[in-house]
Amino acid sequence: MRFILLFVLVLAGCARTITPYTYTLRSENVKFQIIDISDILKEKGVEGTVLIYDEKNNQYYSNDYALAKDKYCPASTFKIANTLVGLETGTIPVDHTFKWDGKERDVVNWNQDLSLRDAFQFSCVPCYQDLARQIGVKKMRTALDSMGYPGMNVRADNVDQFWLTKDSKISPLEQVDFLKRLNTRSFSLKPETLEAFKKIAIVEDGENGKLYA
């Protein structure tokens, strides 16, 4: 399996903070190249960074490496780690269904029962809050440490929101590093966990490869 590693960060929702740069490059000769997407960002009326990693050529591409080094709350991107932890700990199976609590929310897709795949694709915050509560503080901390997912401040009073607030911070470079290690199986996961995650995250399967997003 090959993941297409694409991390896009739009500066909205969580406040940006400048913190010490803790991402450490491996010993290999990593290449960096600047790309110009200013017209796209201007058209959308946003500021942010796009970070792309080409595994075959060990090459990074970004419009702004300074932003890629800064740390932000992971927000919706944490659903990747949250899903992996839920599956790996046996907290939920791949065919799990999140039952709607009946509360009407602004995101219409959330106002229904959702499979794990749909919850992932719709970025269902209340679904993943429910999952985090089921996992619990101890299992969440242990699993994140095992996977090397940095910067998460998990406590009893924030277990269902730590990735949505200023309690936790991670940089885009650290995010992509995590995906690189997931792709190369650099940390221990049950084979069935990875296979289940692939089914949840795949959005395109074509002649030129598979896209997970």
Disulfide bonds with the S-S distance in Angstrom:
Cys14-Cys73 1.68
Cys124-Cys127 2.40
